[in-house]
Amino acid sequence: MKNNSGRFMDTKNYAEVLIDGKIYTLGGTEDEHYLQRVASYINEKTAQLKRQDGFTRQSEEYQAVMISLNIADDYFKAIDRAAVSERQRDDMERESYGLKHELVTTQMRLEDAVRNLDEKKAELDRVKKELDRACEEILRLKAVQAAIGAAGVSQGPKGRDGGQR
């Protein structure tokens, strides 16, 4: 027997197990708990079949074959479930890889967008400062213009000889 990880072990373990009312000594590389679990499974299958009408009226050979066939059926169904699970796992790994790739791509786009936004904010700040300077210059020029206009009104119109009227 192989151990639970599928490798052959060097030491052989023995366990006395009860199968269908009889004591057997099982030997294998697995620990005693595992050997007891195997025997328990066989007992469950045997009990399950014995509960069916007419099963116990069959010959012992027939009963043994039916128990073996039911265990083989469970085994092949387990192999099929394992294969389906492996395919699902592979599909999920591929999907996970795709999602990770998409996440990295999205993060890169986000970083570019944030960098672009920061550049646009800096440009906006620069334009606002230019606008503020331009507004200040306009206000200064209006003030100068107003002062010139006020100075011209207060002197009044001058005649041809330069005197006042």
Summary of the structure (lengths in Angstrom):
residues: 165
radius of gyration: 47.5
end to end distance: 131.9
largest distance: 150.7
contacts: 340
relative contact order: 0.04
helix: 72%
strand: 8%
